[in-house]
Amino acid sequence: MAPLVPTTHRIVRADAPDLAVHTWGGDGPPTLLCHPTGFHGRVWAPVAERLIAAGRSVWSLDFRGHGDSGEEPDGTYHWERFADDALAVAHAVGIAGDPGLLAVGHSKGGAALLLGEEREPGTYARLWLFEPIVFPTRDVDHRGNPLAEGARRRRRIWPSRDVAYDNYARKRPLSTLHPDALRAYVDHGLRDLPDGTVELKCHPEHEAAVYSMGAMHTLWDRLGNITAPTTIACGAVTDTITPQYAARIAARIPGATLLSMDGLGHFGPIEDPDAASAAILGFAVA
């Protein structure tokens, strides 16, 4: 079967970077998929395919500084602006406030959805969030950010997409991705250069800036304002938002449920799209 290919268009904004929006298809209740730092909206391909097959319609986006969306002019990636991006897409495609809307966020994408829902209650009818990045300020270590430093060391230029794919497929953490998700990450996360090589669309310095700003928002203290039905999911073997920490997040959101997914790490939804899609669909009809 040929891979699912979305229709992509741009949202042009006078006061913010342009956004690439991917319409995957389907004619059922709407779903908005929001990706993690360093990725892009088309990495959701295997999940989108399964959700559409189950009767939902699906959109995803490239956050600013990622994929085919525009970059921040000042290079500062405040996470409230990622909330702006998701809200802009939900309004532009006409799904904001839809009673059937299920918003799905992974890592930074989950935090962006929570930030947006806290700011504009009722935008997202239901929230399924895999390891959203939300920390109490007192728990943040401001002496340095190892994720930011790791991003700065990331290889930016590759001889070809196939070489990049083969390298990623052999080394953790990207080797844990489902092959279709990894293929989408490589095919649509690198751009062609005039000399025949390819480079990451998400520049390592921009990715590092996103990580550096990740603990600066104050959402933790406002989680009690979230009234949308919410699932906080995590991988049982993750090293990021552990089941214990995910439980702390869920406990601060009225009525939220906690889901620990066996065998999965931080990249859970794009490691095992079958398990993730089944959990998402189960929550959609709960």
C-alpha positions as CSV (number, residue, x, y, z in Angstrom):
1,M,0.0,0.0,0.0
2,A,1.3,3.5,-0.9
3,P,2.1,5.7,2.1
4,L,-0.5,8.3,3.0
5,V,0.5,11.8,1.6
6,P,-1.1,14.9,3.0
7,T,-2.1,18.1,1.3
8,T,0.1,20.8,2.6
9,H,-0.6,24.6,2.6
10,R,0.8,27.6,4.5
11,I,-0.8,29.9,6.9
12,V,0.6,33.4,6.4
13,R,0.7,35.7,9.4
14,A,1.7,39.3,9.5
15,D,3.0,39.2,13.1
16,A,4.5,35.7,13.3
17,P,6.3,33.1,11.1
18,D,4.3,31.3,8.4
19,L,3.1,27.8,9.3
20,A,3.0,24.7,7.2
21,V,-0.2,22.8,7.8
22,H,-0.8,19.2,6.7
23,T,-4.3,17.9,5.9
24,W,-4.2,14.1,6.0
25,G,-7.8,13.5,5.0
26,G,-10.7,11.6,6.6
27,D,-14.2,12.8,7.1
28,G,-14.9,12.0,10.7
29,P,-14.4,13.9,14.0
30,P,-11.3,16.1,13.8
31,T,-7.9,15.4,15.2
32,L,-4.9,17.8,15.5
33,L,-1.5,16.2,15.9
34,C,1.4,18.3,17.4
35,H,5.0,17.1,17.2
36,P,8.0,17.2,19.5
37,T,11.0,19.4,19.4
38,G,13.3,18.8,16.4
39,F,10.7,16.9,14.4
40,H,7.9,18.1,12.1
41,G,4.2,17.4,11.3
42,R,4.7,14.7,8.7
43,V,6.4,12.4,11.2
44,W,2.9,11.6,12.4
45,A,2.3,9.7,9.1
46,P,1.8,6.2,10.6
47,V,-0.5,7.5,13.3
48,A,-2.5,9.7,10.9
49,E,-3.0,6.7,8.6
50,R,-4.4,4.6,11.5
51,L,-6.7,7.3,12.8
52,I,-8.2,8.0,9.4
53,A,-8.7,4.2,8.9
54,A,-10.7,4.3,12.2
55,G,-12.9,7.1,11.0
56,R,-11.3,10.3,12.0
57,S,-10.1,13.3,10.0
58,V,-6.6,14.5,10.7
59,W,-4.4,17.6,10.6
60,S,-0.9,18.2,11.7
61,L,1.4,21.2,11.6
62,D,5.1,22.2,11.6
63,F,5.8,24.4,14.5
64,R,7.8,27.6,13.9
65,G,11.5,26.7,13.4
66,H,10.6,23.2,12.3
67,G,9.9,21.5,9.0
68,D,8.6,23.9,6.3
69,S,7.4,26.6,8.7
70,G,9.2,29.9,9.1
71,E,11.8,30.6,11.7
72,E,11.8,33.1,14.6
73,P,13.5,36.3,13.5
74,D,15.1,36.8,16.9
75,G,16.0,33.2,17.4
76,T,14.2,33.0,20.7
77,Y,11.7,30.2,20.9
78,H,9.3,31.0,23.8
79,W,7.0,28.1,24.3
80,E,3.9,30.4,24.5
81,R,4.5,31.0,20.8
82,F,4.2,27.3,20.1
83,A,0.8,27.5,21.7
84,D,0.1,30.4,19.3
85,D,1.0,28.2,16.4
86,A,-1.4,25.3,17.4
87,L,-4.2,27.7,18.1
88,A,-3.7,29.5,14.8
89,V,-4.0,26.2,12.9
90,A,-7.0,25.1,14.8
91,H,-8.8,28.3,14.0
92,A,-7.6,28.4,10.4
93,V,-8.8,25.0,9.5
94,G,-12.1,25.5,11.3
95,I,-11.8,22.9,14.1
96,A,-11.3,25.2,17.2
97,G,-14.2,24.6,19.6
98,D,-15.5,21.6,17.7
99,P,-17.0,19.3,20.3
100,G,-15.5,16.3,18.6
101,L,-12.0,17.7,18.4
102,L,-9.2,15.5,19.8
103,A,-5.9,17.3,20.2
104,V,-2.9,15.0,20.4
105,G,0.5,16.4,21.5
106,H,3.9,14.8,22.0
107,S,6.5,16.3,24.3
108,K,6.7,20.0,23.4
109,G,3.6,19.6,21.3
110,G,1.7,18.5,24.4
111,A,2.9,21.5,26.4
112,A,1.8,23.8,23.5
113,L,-1.7,22.3,23.6
114,L,-2.0,22.7,27.4
115,L,-0.7,26.3,27.1
116,G,-3.3,27.1,24.4
117,E,-6.2,25.4,26.2
118,E,-5.4,27.3,29.4
119,R,-5.4,30.5,27.5
120,E,-8.4,29.9,25.3
121,P,-10.6,27.3,27.2
122,G,-12.8,25.2,25.0
123,T,-10.6,25.3,22.0
124,Y,-9.7,21.6,22.3
125,A,-12.5,19.4,23.4
126,R,-10.2,16.6,24.5
127,L,-6.4,16.4,25.1
128,W,-4.3,13.2,24.7
129,L,-0.8,14.2,25.6
130,F,2.3,12.0,25.6
131,E,4.9,13.2,28.0
132,P,4.1,16.9,27.8
133,I,7.1,19.0,29.0
134,V,5.8,20.7,32.1
135,F,8.0,21.3,35.1
136,P,7.6,23.2,38.4
137,T,10.0,26.1,38.4
138,R,11.6,24.9,41.6
139,D,12.6,21.6,39.9
140,V,14.4,23.3,37.1
141,D,18.2,23.2,37.0
142,H,19.4,26.5,35.5
143,R,23.1,25.5,35.5
144,G,22.8,24.1,31.9
145,N,20.6,22.2,29.6
146,P,22.1,18.9,28.3
147,L,19.5,18.5,25.6
148,A,20.4,22.0,24.3
149,E,24.1,21.1,24.3
150,G,23.3,17.8,22.5
151,A,21.3,19.6,19.9
152,R,24.2,21.9,19.1
153,R,26.4,18.9,18.4
154,R,23.8,17.3,16.0
155,R,25.1,16.7,12.5
156,R,23.5,19.2,10.2
157,I,24.7,18.2,6.7
158,W,24.4,14.7,5.1
159,P,25.5,13.4,1.7
160,S,22.0,12.2,1.0
161,R,18.7,11.3,2.7
162,D,19.5,7.6,2.4
163,V,22.8,8.0,4.2
164,A,21.1,10.0,7.0
165,Y,18.3,7.4,7.3
166,D,20.8,4.5,7.5
167,N,22.8,6.3,10.2
168,Y,19.7,7.2,12.3
169,A,18.3,3.7,12.0
170,R,21.5,2.2,13.5
171,K,21.8,4.6,16.5
172,R,19.6,5.4,19.5
173,P,17.4,7.3,20.1
174,L,16.1,7.6,16.5
175,S,16.6,3.9,15.9
176,T,13.6,3.3,18.2
177,L,11.3,5.0,15.7
178,H,8.8,3.0,13.6
179,P,10.4,2.8,10.1
180,D,7.6,4.8,8.5
181,A,8.0,7.6,11.0
182,L,11.8,7.6,10.6
183,R,11.4,7.7,6.8
184,A,9.0,10.7,7.1
185,Y,11.4,12.4,9.5
186,V,14.3,12.1,7.0
187,D,12.4,12.7,3.8
188,H,10.6,15.9,5.0
189,G,13.0,17.1,7.7
190,L,16.0,17.7,5.4
191,R,16.3,20.1,2.5
192,D,18.3,19.9,-0.7
193,L,21.4,22.0,-1.0
194,P,22.9,23.2,-4.3
195,D,25.9,20.9,-4.0
196,G,23.7,17.8,-3.8
197,T,23.9,17.3,-0.1
198,V,21.0,17.8,2.3
199,E,20.7,19.6,5.6
200,L,18.4,19.5,8.6
201,K,15.5,22.0,8.3
202,C,15.4,22.4,12.0
203,H,18.8,24.1,12.6
204,P,20.7,22.7,15.6
205,E,21.0,26.1,17.1
206,H,17.2,26.6,16.8
207,E,16.6,23.2,18.3
208,A,18.9,24.1,21.2
209,A,17.1,27.4,21.7
210,V,13.8,25.5,22.0
211,Y,15.2,23.2,24.6
212,S,16.7,26.1,26.5
213,M,13.3,27.8,26.8
214,G,11.4,24.6,27.7
215,A,11.5,25.1,31.4
216,M,10.8,28.8,31.3
217,H,7.0,28.8,30.9
218,T,4.9,28.8,34.1
219,L,2.2,26.3,33.0
220,W,2.7,24.1,36.1
221,D,1.1,26.6,38.3
222,R,-1.9,26.9,36.0
223,L,-2.6,23.3,35.2
224,G,-5.6,23.4,37.5
225,N,-7.3,25.8,35.0
226,I,-7.5,23.0,32.4
227,T,-11.0,21.7,32.2
228,A,-10.9,19.7,29.0
229,P,-10.9,15.9,29.5
230,T,-7.2,15.0,29.5
231,T,-5.1,11.9,29.3
232,I,-1.4,12.2,30.3
233,A,0.4,9.3,28.7
234,C,4.0,8.2,29.1
235,G,6.3,5.4,28.2
236,A,6.9,2.9,31.0
237,V,10.7,2.8,30.2
238,T,11.1,6.5,29.4
239,D,13.9,8.6,30.7
240,T,12.1,11.9,30.2
241,I,8.6,12.2,31.8
242,T,8.6,9.1,33.9
243,P,5.4,7.4,35.1
244,Q,6.0,9.0,38.5
245,Y,6.4,12.4,37.0
246,A,3.5,12.0,34.6
247,A,1.4,11.2,37.6
248,R,2.3,14.5,39.2
249,I,1.2,16.3,36.0
250,A,-2.0,14.4,35.8
251,A,-2.8,15.1,39.5
252,R,-2.8,18.8,38.9
253,I,-5.3,18.7,36.0
254,P,-8.9,18.2,37.2
255,G,-10.1,14.7,36.2
256,A,-7.1,13.8,34.2
257,T,-6.2,10.2,33.7
258,L,-2.7,8.7,33.6
259,L,-1.6,6.1,31.0
260,S,1.7,4.3,31.2
261,M,2.5,2.4,28.0
262,D,4.5,-0.8,28.3
263,G,7.8,-1.0,26.5
264,L,7.8,2.6,25.2
265,G,10.3,5.4,25.7
266,H,9.9,9.1,25.1
267,F,9.2,8.7,21.4
268,G,6.2,6.4,22.1
269,P,3.7,7.5,19.5
270,I,6.2,7.3,16.7
271,E,7.8,4.2,18.1
272,D,4.6,2.1,18.2
273,P,1.9,3.8,16.2
274,D,-0.4,0.8,16.6
275,A,-0.4,1.1,20.4
276,A,-0.6,4.9,20.3
277,S,-3.4,5.0,17.9
278,A,-5.4,2.4,19.9
279,A,-5.0,4.5,23.0
280,I,-5.9,7.7,21.3
281,L,-9.0,6.2,19.7
282,G,-10.0,4.6,23.0
283,F,-9.8,8.0,24.8
284,A,-11.7,9.7,21.9
285,V,-14.8,7.7,22.7
286,A,-14.4,7.3,26.4
